[in-house]
């Protein structure tokens, strides 16, 4: 099967039909329609990320550049948090991956002044097996707004598992427990499901250390 995200297969099929019809009626003048089809393949490509599970690690949910790493207030769970702000890369895939092994708790949609630009955000609340809370918030105001999550509340996700499609060039914020240890710095380019952005640190681990 072609390495295409499920969200894009219908669009690409329609584009292929458009290209065929254009060639039927326009001949060589329809060659520019191939650019649309190639662009569709670029946007919806899904080569897959085979990465080993890393206990207590939080991997990047998308191909991105790190814009900020700081302590903040999580407006979704109303708690202190370590926040990693990401800007989705135009050159990377537009797929979204689960940053931790977890169970989906709830989806939120709201405006928040603590987010990147006070825009509307769609967030998903995840809970790890160690009962740690992780929130991934995606900015969804600017056009074109495309977001699809394959998981629902109560579903279990493996770490680094593809769980949706996010486009295009979005801002995202990952809210982590304040005890988490950041593993990235602003300006760094990171790959989804591969690069670790933080490590969850439990109080028991601190005491043992």
C-alpha positions as a Markdown table, in Angstrom:
| # | Residue | x | y | z |
|---|---|---|---|---|
| 1 | Unk | 0.0 | 0.0 | 0.0 |
| 2 | Unk | 1.2 | 3.5 | -0.8 |
| 3 | Unk | 2.6 | 5.4 | 2.2 |
| 4 | Unk | -0.3 | 7.8 | 2.4 |
| 5 | Unk | -2.1 | 9.0 | 5.5 |
| 6 | Unk | -5.7 | 7.6 | 5.7 |
| 7 | Unk | -7.0 | 11.2 | 5.9 |
| 8 | Unk | -5.7 | 12.0 | 2.5 |
| 9 | Unk | -6.6 | 8.9 | 0.5 |
| 10 | Unk | -10.1 | 10.2 | -0.6 |
| 11 | Unk | -8.6 | 13.6 | -1.6 |
| 12 | Unk | -5.8 | 12.0 | -3.6 |
| 13 | Unk | -8.3 | 9.7 | -5.4 |
| 14 | Unk | -10.4 | 12.7 | -6.4 |
| 15 | Unk | -7.3 | 14.6 | -7.6 |
| 16 | Unk | -6.3 | 11.5 | -9.7 |
| 17 | Unk | -9.7 | 11.6 | -11.3 |
| 18 | Unk | -9.4 | 15.3 | -11.9 |
| 19 | Unk | -6.0 | 14.8 | -13.6 |
| 20 | Unk | -7.4 | 12.0 | -15.8 |
| 21 | Unk | -10.4 | 14.1 | -16.9 |
| 22 | Unk | -8.2 | 17.1 | -17.5 |
| 23 | Unk | -5.9 | 15.0 | -19.8 |
| 24 | Unk | -9.0 | 13.6 | -21.6 |
| 25 | Unk | -10.2 | 17.1 | -22.5 |
| 26 | Unk | -7.1 | 19.2 | -22.5 |
| 27 | Unk | -4.3 | 16.9 | -23.5 |
| 28 | Unk | -0.8 | 18.2 | -22.8 |
| 29 | Unk | -2.4 | 21.5 | -21.4 |
| 30 | Unk | -3.5 | 19.5 | -18.4 |
| 31 | Unk | 0.1 | 18.8 | -17.3 |
| 32 | Unk | -0.1 | 21.5 | -14.6 |
| 33 | Unk | -2.7 | 19.4 | -12.8 |
| 34 | Unk | 0.0 | 16.9 | -12.0 |
| 35 | Unk | 1.4 | 19.5 | -9.6 |
| 36 | Unk | -1.8 | 19.4 | -7.6 |
| 37 | Unk | -1.5 | 15.6 | -7.4 |
| 38 | Unk | 2.2 | 15.7 | -6.4 |
| 39 | Unk | 1.4 | 18.4 | -3.8 |
| 40 | Unk | -1.3 | 16.1 | -2.4 |
| 41 | Unk | 1.2 | 13.2 | -2.1 |
| 42 | Unk | 3.7 | 15.5 | -0.3 |
| 43 | Unk | 1.1 | 16.8 | 2.2 |
| 44 | Unk | -0.4 | 13.4 | 3.0 |
| 45 | Unk | 2.8 | 11.3 | 2.9 |
| 46 | Unk | 3.2 | 8.8 | 5.8 |
| 47 | Unk | 6.4 | 6.9 | 5.8 |
| 48 | Unk | 5.9 | 5.6 | 9.3 |
| 49 | Unk | 8.1 | 5.9 | 12.3 |
| 50 | Unk | 9.3 | 2.7 | 13.9 |
| 51 | Unk | 10.8 | 3.7 | 17.2 |
| 52 | Unk | 11.4 | 1.7 | 20.4 |
| 53 | Unk | 9.4 | 2.5 | 23.5 |
| 54 | Unk | 11.2 | 4.7 | 25.9 |
| 55 | Unk | 9.8 | 4.5 | 29.5 |
| 56 | Unk | 9.2 | 7.9 | 31.1 |
| 57 | Unk | 10.3 | 9.7 | 27.9 |
| 58 | Unk | 8.1 | 12.2 | 26.2 |
| 59 | Unk | 8.7 | 12.2 | 22.4 |
| 60 | Unk | 7.7 | 15.0 | 20.1 |
| 61 | Unk | 4.2 | 14.6 | 18.7 |
| 62 | Unk | 5.1 | 16.3 | 15.4 |
| 63 | Unk | 8.0 | 17.3 | 13.2 |
| 64 | Unk | 8.7 | 20.8 | 14.5 |
| 65 | Unk | 11.1 | 23.5 | 15.7 |
| 66 | Unk | 11.2 | 24.1 | 19.5 |
| 67 | Unk | 10.1 | 27.7 | 20.1 |
| 68 | Unk | 10.2 | 27.9 | 23.9 |
| 69 | Unk | 10.7 | 25.8 | 27.0 |
| 70 | Unk | 9.5 | 27.3 | 30.2 |
| 71 | Unk | 7.4 | 27.0 | 33.3 |
| 72 | Unk | 3.9 | 28.1 | 32.9 |
| 73 | Unk | 0.2 | 27.6 | 34.0 |
| 74 | Unk | -1.6 | 24.8 | 32.2 |
| 75 | Unk | -5.0 | 26.4 | 31.3 |
| 76 | Unk | -6.6 | 23.1 | 30.6 |
| 77 | Unk | -5.9 | 21.2 | 33.8 |
| 78 | Unk | -5.4 | 24.4 | 35.9 |
| 79 | Unk | -2.0 | 23.4 | 37.3 |
| 80 | Unk | 1.6 | 24.5 | 37.2 |
| 81 | Unk | 3.4 | 22.9 | 34.3 |
| 82 | Unk | 6.5 | 22.6 | 32.1 |
| 83 | Unk | 5.5 | 23.8 | 28.7 |
| 84 | Unk | 7.3 | 23.0 | 25.4 |
| 85 | Unk | 6.1 | 25.2 | 22.6 |
| 86 | Unk | 6.5 | 23.8 | 19.1 |
| 87 | Unk | 6.1 | 25.2 | 15.6 |
| 88 | Unk | 5.2 | 22.5 | 13.0 |
| 89 | Unk | 7.7 | 22.2 | 10.2 |
| 90 | Unk | 6.6 | 22.7 | 6.6 |
| 91 | Unk | 9.2 | 20.3 | 5.4 |
| 92 | Unk | 8.2 | 17.4 | 7.8 |
| 93 | Unk | 5.3 | 15.1 | 7.6 |
| 94 | Unk | 2.0 | 16.5 | 8.9 |
| 95 | Unk | 1.2 | 13.4 | 11.0 |
| 96 | Unk | 0.6 | 13.5 | 14.7 |
| 97 | Unk | 2.0 | 10.9 | 17.1 |
| 98 | Unk | 1.4 | 10.0 | 20.7 |
| 99 | Unk | 4.1 | 11.5 | 22.9 |
| 100 | Unk | 3.7 | 8.9 | 25.7 |
| 101 | Unk | 2.1 | 5.5 | 26.3 |
| 102 | Unk | -1.2 | 6.6 | 27.7 |
| 103 | Unk | -4.9 | 6.5 | 27.8 |
| 104 | Unk | -6.9 | 9.4 | 26.2 |
| 105 | Unk | -8.9 | 11.2 | 29.0 |
| 106 | Unk | -10.6 | 14.1 | 27.4 |
| 107 | Unk | -10.6 | 16.7 | 24.6 |
| 108 | Unk | -10.8 | 20.5 | 25.2 |
| 109 | Unk | -11.6 | 23.3 | 22.9 |
| 110 | Unk | -11.2 | 26.9 | 24.2 |
| 111 | Unk | -9.4 | 30.2 | 24.0 |
| 112 | Unk | -6.6 | 30.9 | 26.4 |
| 113 | Unk | -4.4 | 33.9 | 27.0 |
| 114 | Unk | -1.5 | 31.7 | 28.0 |
| 115 | Unk | -1.4 | 30.0 | 24.6 |
| 116 | Unk | 0.9 | 31.2 | 21.9 |
| 117 | Unk | -1.3 | 34.0 | 20.5 |
| 118 | Unk | -4.6 | 33.6 | 22.5 |
| 119 | Unk | -6.1 | 31.8 | 19.5 |
| 120 | Unk | -8.5 | 28.9 | 19.6 |
| 121 | Unk | -6.8 | 25.7 | 20.8 |
| 122 | Unk | -7.9 | 22.1 | 20.6 |
| 123 | Unk | -6.2 | 20.0 | 23.3 |
| 124 | Unk | -6.1 | 16.4 | 24.2 |
| 125 | Unk | -5.5 | 15.2 | 27.8 |
| 126 | Unk | -3.4 | 12.1 | 28.1 |
| 127 | Unk | -2.7 | 10.0 | 31.3 |
| 128 | Unk | 0.3 | 7.7 | 31.4 |
| 129 | Unk | 0.4 | 4.3 | 33.2 |
| 130 | Unk | 2.3 | 6.2 | 36.0 |
| 131 | Unk | -0.7 | 8.5 | 36.4 |
| 132 | Unk | 1.2 | 11.5 | 35.0 |
| 133 | Unk | -0.9 | 14.0 | 33.0 |
| 134 | Unk | 0.3 | 15.3 | 29.6 |
| 135 | Unk | -1.7 | 17.8 | 27.5 |
| 136 | Unk | -1.1 | 18.4 | 23.8 |
| 137 | Unk | -2.7 | 21.6 | 22.6 |
| 138 | Unk | -2.9 | 22.5 | 18.9 |
| 139 | Unk | -3.6 | 26.0 | 17.6 |
| 140 | Unk | -6.6 | 25.7 | 15.2 |
| 141 | Unk | -7.5 | 29.3 | 14.3 |
| 142 | Unk | -5.6 | 30.1 | 11.1 |
| 143 | Unk | -6.6 | 28.7 | 7.7 |
| 144 | Unk | -6.4 | 26.1 | 6.5 |
| 145 | Unk | -7.6 | 24.3 | 9.6 |
| 146 | Unk | -7.1 | 20.6 | 9.3 |
| 147 | Unk | -7.1 | 18.3 | 12.4 |
| 148 | Unk | -8.1 | 14.7 | 12.7 |
| 149 | Unk | -7.5 | 12.5 | 15.7 |
| 150 | Unk | -8.0 | 8.7 | 15.3 |
| 151 | Unk | -8.4 | 8.1 | 19.1 |
| 152 | Unk | -11.3 | 8.9 | 21.4 |
| 153 | Unk | -11.8 | 9.3 | 25.1 |
| 154 | Unk | -10.9 | 6.1 | 26.8 |
| 155 | Unk | -8.7 | 4.8 | 24.0 |
| 156 | Unk | -5.2 | 3.6 | 24.7 |
| 157 | Unk | -2.3 | 4.8 | 22.7 |
| 158 | Unk | 1.2 | 3.4 | 22.5 |
| 159 | Unk | 4.2 | 5.8 | 22.7 |
| 160 | Unk | 5.2 | 7.0 | 19.2 |
| 161 | Unk | 2.0 | 5.6 | 17.6 |
| 162 | Unk | 0.5 | 7.7 | 14.8 |
| 163 | Unk | -2.8 | 9.0 | 16.1 |
| 164 | Unk | -3.9 | 11.7 | 13.7 |
| 165 | Unk | -3.2 | 14.3 | 11.1 |
| 166 | Unk | -2.4 | 18.0 | 11.9 |
| 167 | Unk | -1.9 | 20.6 | 9.2 |
| 168 | Unk | -0.5 | 23.0 | 8.2 |
| 169 | Unk | 2.4 | 24.7 | 10.0 |
| 170 | Unk | 0.6 | 24.8 | 13.3 |
| 171 | Unk | 1.7 | 25.9 | 16.7 |
| 172 | Unk | 1.5 | 23.3 | 19.4 |
| 173 | Unk | 2.1 | 23.3 | 23.2 |
| 174 | Unk | 2.9 | 20.2 | 25.3 |
| 175 | Unk | 2.1 | 20.7 | 28.9 |
| 176 | Unk | 3.9 | 18.4 | 31.3 |
| 177 | Unk | 4.1 | 17.9 | 35.1 |
| 178 | Unk | 6.3 | 20.6 | 36.6 |
| 179 | Unk | 8.7 | 17.9 | 37.8 |
| 180 | Unk | 9.5 | 16.9 | 34.2 |
| 181 | Unk | 13.0 | 17.5 | 32.9 |
| 182 | Unk | 13.3 | 19.2 | 29.5 |
| 183 | Unk | 15.5 | 17.5 | 26.9 |
| 184 | Unk | 15.4 | 20.2 | 24.2 |
| 185 | Unk | 16.2 | 23.9 | 23.8 |
| 186 | Unk | 14.6 | 26.7 | 21.8 |
| 187 | Unk | 15.6 | 26.7 | 18.1 |
| 188 | Unk | 16.2 | 23.0 | 18.0 |
| 189 | Unk | 14.6 | 21.0 | 15.1 |
| 190 | Unk | 13.0 | 17.8 | 16.2 |
| 191 | Unk | 11.4 | 14.8 | 14.5 |
| 192 | Unk | 8.0 | 13.3 | 15.6 |
| 193 | Unk | 8.0 | 10.0 | 17.4 |
| 194 | Unk | 11.8 | 10.0 | 17.5 |
| 195 | Unk | 13.3 | 12.9 | 19.4 |
| 196 | Unk | 12.7 | 13.1 | 23.2 |
| 197 | Unk | 11.5 | 16.5 | 24.3 |
| 198 | Unk | 11.3 | 15.7 | 28.1 |
| 199 | Unk | 11.6 | 13.0 | 30.7 |
| 200 | Unk | 9.0 | 12.4 | 33.4 |
| 201 | Unk | 10.5 | 12.4 | 36.8 |
| 202 | Unk | 8.6 | 11.0 | 39.8 |
| 203 | Unk | 8.9 | 12.2 | 43.3 |
| 204 | Unk | 10.0 | 8.7 | 44.3 |
| 205 | Unk | 12.9 | 8.9 | 41.9 |
| 206 | Unk | 13.9 | 12.2 | 43.3 |
| 207 | Unk | 14.0 | 10.8 | 46.8 |
| 208 | Unk | 16.0 | 7.8 | 45.7 |
| 209 | Unk | 18.5 | 10.0 | 44.0 |
